[in-house]
Amino acid sequence: MNDLTSLSDTIRLSVHILAASIWVGGQVVVGSAVGALRRNHHDALNPLARSFGRVAWPAYALVVLTGMWSLAVIDVTQTSTGYQVATLIKVLVALASGAAATVHSYGSSKVAKAFGGAVASLTAVASLVLGVLIRAGA
C-alpha cells in the first residue's frame, strides 16, 4: 500500500471519514453536554437536539452513501473471508446506529431516549473501529 490512491478514492474516503466524524463525534459531544444542560438549562435540550439533527442526519446519509460506493468499487469475491465478515458486521452495526438514533429522536419516553441514544453512540463508535480494522487490513 505504498501507492497513492486515485482522486475518486481519495474523495470517497475523505467524505466518508468526515461524515463519520460528524456522526460519531457529534454524538459524543452532545451526549456529554446533556447532563449539564438537563440540570442547568433544560429548555436548551430540544434546540440543541434539533440543531445536531440538522447536521448529523445528512452526515449519516453521506456515511451510508459513501459506504455503498466503497462496496461497489471492490470485487468482494476477491477479498478474504475475514474482510467479508468484518464488512458485513460493520454495515449491520452502522445501520443499527441509525436505527437506534431514530428511536432516540422519535421516542417519547425517557427509556426510549436513553436506550436509543446509548445504543446509537456505542454502535457508531463500534462501526468507526470496524472501519479502521477493515481499512488497515486492506
Summary of the structure (lengths in Angstrom):
residues: 138
radius of gyration: 16.8
end to end distance: 8.3
largest distance: 55.3
contacts: 376
relative contact order: 0.12
helix: 88%
strand: 0%
